[in-house]
Amino acid sequence: MNDRIFLSSPTIHGEEQKFVQEAFDTNWVAPLGKNVNEFERELAAYVKDMGYTAIELLPVTEHPLDDSWGYQCTGYFAPTSRFGTPKDFMWFVNHMHKNGILVLLDWVPAHFCKDIQGLYEFDGTCCYEYSDPNKREHAAWGTRVFDYGRPEVKSFLFSSARFWLEEYHIDGLRVDAVASMLYLDYDRQGGAWTPNQYGGHENLEAIEFLRELNAMAFQTDPGVLMIAEESTAWPLVTRPPDVGGLGFNLKWNMGWMNDMCHYLKLDPFFRQYNHKDITFSMMYAFSENFVLPISHDEVVHGKGSMAGKMPGDTQEKKFANLRAAYGFMTGHPGKKLLFMGQEFGQMDEWNENRSLEWELLQYPVHKEMQEYVKALNHLYTTQPALYEMDYEPEGFEWINCTYNDENIAIFIRKTKRPEDTLLFVCNFVPVAHEKFRVGVPFAGKYKEILNSDSVKFGGTGATNPRVKASKKEEWDAREHSISITLPPLGICVFQCTPVKEEPKKETGKKAAGKKETAGAARKKPAAAKKPSRTPGPVEAAGKKAADALDRISQKVGGLIKKTAQSGGQQENKESVHKEER
């Protein structure tokens, strides 16, 4: 592979461009040397070191315009010559696989460019696109729309998708702009659209195409990831066709992304009025199998980089906000996607004509951010609670989502094993809280395993170095609680280890070798006036709940008492708390 010859990218500038131009003027090829030959190895080593499990590529299909980033392609079966040959791309994918890294590819069946050398009016007529002028054009993009009702067009697109899966061993396809395919009136102003045969705005042909596409993909490789970039509330995107779904197994959560970005850009003072931005997503989090995307679309066109979005008059405050955001994202249900450069806090927006700002890593604040993201990735891959029940409601539970004024969110992630439980405490204001009490799911020990405010991540050091033993003190509608230091603009993650509560022992002095009967004990006035056990708060709450809910069965009270005494029967506790609420 050391003898490879590379075609140059037309986006190279400066002295390097002069060198490339000279090479082109002589023999039309440019040997770019070791810096290109070693690209695959460098990327694999970096991704692996950072703890990422997959990379997603912007479209590598051949395209005429660099500014389209590959989303307006002409060669549906050709990796772009900008980066090498087809065999080079095969070697790239294989090298990623050898390092345990999945390769996902952006694939664009929603539209195509109007370059004459492409599919545009291929035989002089609307061959691949709709002939109906109200259906064939995406005016905002300046592109044509595929005619999904034509068998020839469907066969062409199916063949393209299968080609990348079979010939290049791509692990998944992220299907671009699915919403534009599903709606006949998508981005068409002034009523310039044609309804379907039933008078609706659904593109019935595109719906059937997507279902067949996914069926074909899973037949080709049952383990493939088919991901929909679908930005609306179209139902059942990640459900099988036999129940009315589109058949994808993942969907980008654009709602979460928009709400989160809106919330993060606010001054912390005003976040109290927008608390729903970080809690509302849990109303629909399990309606689909979601990916939480921080993608290229969020760091271009004046939107700024993720670090650039953050409020704060100093870089330290901006990065504290960003650490809190990434920590919350890690704990939130759904797979995670982060665009390149955002892991070390690139300040400028992404520019396809420039390299990432790797030089920033010489500054501590950026290096510390990179280390923090690495720690989050390690947390994700080593804690089953973050992925094992990611798409099941039972895998997530709010402890308290009503701290609107304080901008605090507390929740747990869990599996069927209590010992896997993780407690997340998130603070989105620059105010630290000492001795902040938090309700916990069960009696046990709580060890802080990650704190975004750690000094090694660039924080102030408001951490919890000692293991917290829970106390039987009701808080957040929980029977047990702990007291912690809550950092400013930070998150704490605690590993939860359940322990059984020891029953309280009788304290009365007894004569040596002499046993007291239960009847005798009950006759003593002192024992009657000073019971050995004061009724706990859960029992009191259970009584109130029984009154409020029209005298719930006495079995509930018995369950409450039994749970309070055992402490380790989590399933029963959750039932009790459900009744309390």
Summary of the structure (lengths in Angstrom):
residues: 581
radius of gyration: 29.3
end to end distance: 65.0
largest distance: 109.8
contacts: 1759
relative contact order: 0.06
helix: 40%
strand: 18%
